[in-house]
Structures are given as C-alpha cells and as structure tokens.
Amino acid sequence: MIPLRRVVILLFQLLLALAVGLKWSSSFQLTKHIQRLLTPPRVFLSTLIISSSVIASSSVGYASTLSTVEDQVINLFQEASPSVVYINTYQDLYQQIDGRFSLDVTEVPIGTGSGFVWDKQGHIVTNYHVIRNSASARVTLTDNNGKSSKTFKAKVIGSDPDKDVAVLSLLDIENGNKNLNELNLKPIKVGTSRNLRVGQTTLAIGNPFGLDHTLTTGIISGLGREVKSPSDRPISNVIQTDAAINPGNSGGPLLDSNGNLIGMNSAIYSVSGGSAGVGFAIPVDTLIYEVNTLIKDGKISRPIIGINYLESQQSKVIGITKGILVLNCPEGSTAYKAGIRGTSRLPNGSIILGDIITQINDDEIISETDLFKALEKLKVGDIINCQLLRSKKELTSLPVDENKLESILIKVQLSERIAYDD
C-alpha cells in the first residue's frame, strides 16, 4: 500500500505537470507520464524548474517587448502634452434693450481648436481657420501632469490665410499682464520635414470635439500633397497621415517617433465630417518661416503681378484651355504699367478679350494654381518674363479660337501682396 504522503506528492506533481502545458491524448500516455512522475523527486523538480524557467523567460520577453513600445508612446505623449494647448474662440454680441443696441458686450463661443507653444515668450501657433471670424480667443495650458491648468486671453499678432497659419500671444486674464517666467512654458520640440518617408510613425495630439489632449497614432501615408487654404490658394508639400484627425484637432502638432514636430494638423478629407483616415498637416519647414516672419513683422508679404483674373474652370467654358485670362489690371498696378491688358467692352457692346498669361519665366501656366506656384519661387521686386496670348479683335463668337491669338512677351516687376485677414 502506497503511503498517504506519497499519494499527496504524486497528485501535487501531476497538477504541476498539467500547469506547464502537458497534454494527455490517451490513457496510455497518462500511465506513461504517471510512471515518469514516480521517478525520484529531485530529477522531476530539476526538469520542472528548467521548463518553468523557459516559459517564464519567454513570457517576460514578450511582456517586455510590448511594454517598451507602449512606454515609448506614453513617454512621448507625456513629454509633448505640456506644449499642446486648447483654444476657444468667441464673437462679441451686442445686446439690444428696447430695440436699441447697448454698450454691453457678451462673448459668445463660436468654436474650439488646438495649438502648441512655440517659444517661452508666450507665442502660440495654430491654424488660421481656427481663429477666423473671432473677436477674441482663450488659450488653456497644460501642466506637466497632462492636466489643464491656467487659461489666458490671447491676441492674434499675425496670420496668413494663404498657408492657414496664425500666431497668438498670451495675455493674463486675471491681472491684465503676464509673467512668462512664472508660466514655465514648454515650447514644442521642432524637427524638420525634409527627410520624411512614407511609412514613418506619426502621433497627433489635439482636442477633437472638445476632448482635450487626445492622442492618436498612425503613419505617414503620403508626401507632397496639395490642399486649398482658406484663401483658396494652394498649400504645397503637405503631409498625409492616417492618424485620426477630427474637428477640434486643427492646429495641433503632428509628431514623429522621437517627439519632434513635423507638421501642424490642418485638414481632413471626409464625406461625413469625421475622420476617414485621410488627414493633412502643414510641413514644419513651411511653419518655421511663416511663424518667425509673423512674430517679427506681423504679416507675410508675397509677390503679385497685379491683375484680376477669371478662374480656369470658367475660362474653359469659353474655350480657353490653358492660361490665366486677365479680367482687369487696376490702374497704377505693375501689370498696368507693363502694358498687360484686361478684358474690355466697346461702346457697341462687343468684348475685346484680355491677355492670357501662359508662362512666367520657365514655368508653364495652365491654371491659377500654376500661377501661385510660379510666384512662390519669386520675391517682391523681381522682374519676370510674362508670356501672353493677345487678341487684337473683338470677340464675335464662342468658343475662343486660341490659334488666332498673338503671342507676345512682356517684362513685369512684381509688387507686394500682404497676406493677412482683412
């Protein structure tokens, strides 16, 4: 008869064997393994310890790998959060008393957005469309623990609708002044967008739908994209990402896997208005020039020819397949002085077609987008070669016969266009 102690040891060893994953497929195998368990305990324990060590080692290795990836993302978020701000915008509402407007003004919320701290001087960067049409804005900062802390009034010191960029400056809403040293502002870590590659990891931080400090992750889905700005001018070299960007994310930072700023979240492509996995960010190399210029000068100056033109889509209706049709050259503009002609109407009601700009220097002009791109390369005061198609006869029928237009070359000095919100 087997002693009770031996039976207890046998059952205990059997349970341990089952715990490390031994599978029993038949009564023969069960008997065979029980016989092995009857071997001296020292041999069994050494085998069990080795097996347990292998399993434990494997489990720890897996957990460690997962934890490293998660820890990296968590650390990046905690590091960047104090640099991200929550923006509320307001309009002034004048109340009416007995049908008359009073002098009392009420601030009415009109929208929310995101932004980030640019420097320790209290400059906040966001999208132009976040603060557009607003009379005032308030910026909520985040402390080092990732919690919303102080809220400040902010004034716009410069904006550029052409690139959808705006810069705000913080004002203390309690004391009417600010002590920047006490704020302990943490500027965003600025990277570069020169060497980005499709497939890189991206992290977007913002306040979608008013949910402050939301983190989403993804990859760079495409480079060199083009989107329209609030002024309908093209923004080139835009970054495409599948990190979820929703209303309220606008103006927030897009970071790389090292926590460096590579872009500012600006727009999404969506039918529903929510994230569809196609988001766009203005590249940081564009932002650096824009922000530093707005802080210094409060405006962005760009070269212009000095014309009013017909949009290319409308031009195609009358048979102009390429080029920009000049509608008007304001008197005194550089285009007017150079001899470019706008579209005019004769006393008898007939129309003489204006000049059609087909080339600037070496850049062919098919649409207004090509015109803007060509001018982006130039600066105020440059003298350009402007290739035109000109009609010397009144327009008698449609569509326009481009083969009957005369090709001429005119030199034009570029003038200044101030990019700010009127």
Backbone hydrogen bonds, N-H to C=O, Kabsch-Sander energy under -0.5 kcal/mol:
donor,donor_aa,acceptor,acceptor_aa,energy
7,V,3,P,-1.7
8,V,4,L,-2.4
9,I,5,R,-2.3
10,L,6,R,-2.5
11,L,7,V,-2.6
12,F,8,V,-2.5
13,Q,9,I,-2.6
14,L,10,L,-2.2
15,L,11,L,-2.2
16,L,12,F,-2.0
17,A,13,Q,-2.3
18,L,14,L,-2.1
19,A,15,L,-1.9
20,V,16,L,-1.4
21,G,18,L,-1.4
22,L,17,A,-1.6
25,S,23,K,-0.6
30,L,26,S,-2.1
31,T,27,S,-2.4
32,K,28,F,-2.2
33,H,29,Q,-2.6
34,I,30,L,-2.2
35,Q,31,T,-2.1
36,R,32,K,-1.5
37,L,33,H,-1.9
38,L,34,I,-1.1
39,T,36,R,-1.5
43,V,40,P,-0.7
44,F,40,P,-1.7
45,L,41,P,-3.0
46,S,42,R,-1.9
47,T,43,V,-2.0
48,L,44,F,-2.9
49,I,45,L,-2.7
50,I,46,S,-2.0
51,S,47,T,-2.5
52,S,48,L,-2.8
53,S,49,I,-2.4
54,V,50,I,-2.1
55,I,51,S,-2.3
56,A,52,S,-2.9
57,S,53,S,-2.7
58,S,54,V,-2.4
59,S,55,I,-2.6
60,V,56,A,-2.8
61,G,57,S,-2.3
62,Y,58,S,-2.1
63,A,59,S,-2.6
64,S,60,V,-2.7
65,T,61,G,-2.1
66,L,62,Y,-2.3
67,S,63,A,-2.7
68,T,64,S,-2.1
69,V,65,T,-1.7
70,E,66,L,-2.3
71,D,67,S,-3.2
72,Q,68,T,-1.9
73,V,69,V,-1.8
74,I,70,E,-2.9
75,N,71,D,-2.8
76,L,72,Q,-2.2
77,F,73,V,-2.4
78,Q,74,I,-2.6
79,E,75,N,-2.2
80,A,76,L,-2.2
81,S,77,F,-2.5
83,S,80,A,-2.1
84,V,81,S,-1.9
85,V,115,G,-2.3
86,Y,140,T,-2.0
87,I,113,G,-2.6
88,N,138,R,-2.5
89,T,111,G,-2.6
90,Y,136,S,-2.5
91,Q,108,V,-2.4
93,L,106,T,-2.9
94,Y,92,D,-0.6
95,Q,93,L,-0.6
95,Q,104,D,-1.4
97,I,100,R,-3.5
100,R,97,I,-1.4
102,S,95,Q,-3.5
106,T,93,L,-2.7
108,V,91,Q,-3.2
108,V,106,T,-0.5
110,I,89,T,-2.5
111,G,89,T,-1.1
113,G,87,I,-2.2
114,S,250,S,-2.8
115,G,85,V,-1.3
116,F,125,V,-1.7
117,V,83,S,-2.8
118,W,123,H,-2.9
119,D,123,H,-0.8
122,G,119,D,-1.1
124,I,168,L,-2.7
125,V,116,F,-2.5
126,T,166,A,-2.3
130,V,127,N,-0.8
131,I,127,N,-0.8
131,I,128,Y,-0.7
132,R,128,Y,-1.0
134,S,131,I,-1.7
135,A,90,Y,-2.8
136,S,90,Y,-1.6
137,A,154,A,-0.9
138,R,88,N,-2.7
139,V,152,F,-3.3
140,T,86,Y,-2.9
141,L,139,V,-0.6
141,L,150,K,-2.8
143,D,147,K,-2.9
146,G,143,D,-1.9
149,S,141,L,-2.8
152,F,139,V,-2.9
153,K,171,L,-1.4
154,A,137,A,-2.3
155,K,169,S,-2.2
157,I,155,K,-0.6
157,I,167,V,-2.3
158,G,167,V,-1.2
160,D,165,V,-3.2
163,K,160,D,-1.2
164,D,160,D,-0.9
165,V,160,D,-1.8
166,A,126,T,-2.4
167,V,158,G,-2.8
168,L,124,I,-3.1
169,S,155,K,-2.5
170,L,122,G,-1.6
171,L,153,K,-3.6
176,G,172,D,-1.2
180,L,178,K,-0.6
182,E,179,N,-0.7
183,L,179,N,-1.2
184,N,180,L,-1.0
185,L,180,L,-0.6
188,I,117,V,-2.8
190,V,188,I,-0.7
191,G,261,L,-1.9
196,L,193,S,-0.6
199,G,220,I,-2.1
200,Q,197,R,-1.9
202,T,218,G,-2.5
203,L,255,L,-1.9
204,A,216,T,-3.0
205,I,253,P,-1.7
206,G,214,T,-1.8
207,N,248,G,-1.1
209,F,247,P,-2.9
210,G,207,N,-1.8
211,L,208,P,-2.4
212,D,210,G,-1.2
214,T,206,G,-3.3
216,T,204,A,-2.2
218,G,202,T,-2.3
220,I,200,Q,-2.1
221,S,219,I,-0.7
221,S,240,Q,-2.2
222,G,240,Q,-1.5
225,R,238,V,-2.2
227,V,235,I,-1.7
229,S,233,R,-2.9
231,S,161,P,-0.8
232,D,229,S,-2.4
235,I,227,V,-3.2
236,S,234,P,-0.6
238,V,225,R,-2.6
239,I,281,A,-2.7
240,Q,222,G,-2.8
241,T,279,G,-2.3
242,D,219,I,-1.6
249,N,246,N,-2.9
251,G,265,N,-3.1
252,G,249,N,-2.5
254,L,263,G,-2.8
255,L,203,L,-3.1
255,L,253,P,-0.5
256,D,260,N,-1.9
259,G,256,D,-2.0
261,L,189,K,-3.7
262,I,254,L,-2.9
263,G,254,L,-1.3
264,M,282,I,-1.9
265,N,252,G,-2.5
265,N,263,G,-0.5
266,S,280,F,-2.9
267,A,280,F,-1.6
269,Y,278,V,-2.7
270,S,268,I,-0.7
279,G,241,T,-2.7
280,F,267,A,-3.1
281,A,239,I,-2.3
282,I,264,M,-2.5
284,V,262,I,-2.0
286,T,283,P,-0.8
287,L,283,P,-1.7
288,I,284,V,-2.6
289,Y,285,D,-1.0
290,E,286,T,-2.1
291,V,287,L,-3.5
292,N,288,I,-2.0
293,T,289,Y,-2.0
294,L,290,E,-2.5
295,I,291,V,-2.6
296,K,292,N,-1.8
297,D,293,T,-3.4
298,G,293,T,-0.7
298,G,294,L,-1.2
299,K,293,T,-0.5
300,I,419,A,-0.9
302,R,417,R,-3.0
304,I,415,S,-2.1
308,N,328,N,-2.7
310,L,325,L,-2.1
314,Q,311,E,-0.7
315,S,311,E,-2.0
316,K,312,S,-2.0
317,V,313,Q,-0.6
317,V,314,Q,-0.5
318,I,314,Q,-0.7
318,I,315,S,-0.8
319,G,316,K,-1.1
320,I,315,S,-2.2
321,T,319,G,-0.9
323,G,366,I,-0.8
324,I,357,I,-1.9
325,L,310,L,-0.5
325,L,323,G,-0.5
326,V,324,I,-0.5
326,V,355,D,-2.9
327,L,308,N,-2.9
327,L,325,L,-0.5
328,N,308,N,-1.7
333,S,330,P,-2.4
335,A,305,I,-0.8
337,K,333,S,-2.3
338,A,334,T,-1.8
339,G,335,A,-0.9
339,G,336,Y,-0.7
340,I,335,A,-2.3
343,T,326,V,-0.7
344,S,352,I,-2.1
346,L,350,S,-3.3
349,G,346,L,-2.4
351,I,395,L,-0.6
352,I,344,S,-2.8
353,L,351,I,-0.6
353,L,393,K,-0.5
355,D,341,R,-2.3
356,I,389,L,-2.3
357,I,324,I,-2.6
357,I,355,D,-0.5
358,T,356,I,-0.6
358,T,387,Q,-2.5
359,Q,387,Q,-1.3
360,I,363,D,-2.4
361,N,385,N,-2.8
363,D,360,I,-2.7
364,E,362,D,-0.6
365,I,358,T,-2.9
366,I,364,E,-0.7
371,L,367,S,-1.5
372,F,368,E,-2.5
373,K,369,T,-2.2
374,A,370,D,-2.3
375,L,371,L,-2.1
376,E,372,F,-1.8
377,K,373,K,-0.7
377,K,374,A,-0.7
378,L,375,L,-1.5
381,G,414,L,-1.8
382,D,379,K,-2.1
384,I,382,D,-0.6
384,I,412,V,-3.0
386,C,384,I,-0.7
386,C,410,I,-3.1
387,Q,359,Q,-2.6
387,Q,385,N,-0.6
388,L,408,I,-3.1
389,L,356,I,-1.8
390,R,406,E,-3.3
395,L,351,I,-4.5
396,T,394,E,-0.6
400,V,318,I,-3.3
402,E,400,V,-1.0
404,K,401,D,-1.7
405,L,402,E,-1.3
406,E,390,R,-3.0
408,I,388,L,-2.2
408,I,406,E,-0.5
410,I,386,C,-2.4
412,V,384,I,-2.1
414,L,382,D,-3.1
414,L,412,V,-0.5
415,S,304,I,-2.4
417,R,302,R,-3.1
419,A,300,I,-3.3
419,A,417,R,-0.6
420,Y,418,I,-1.0
422,D,420,Y,-0.5
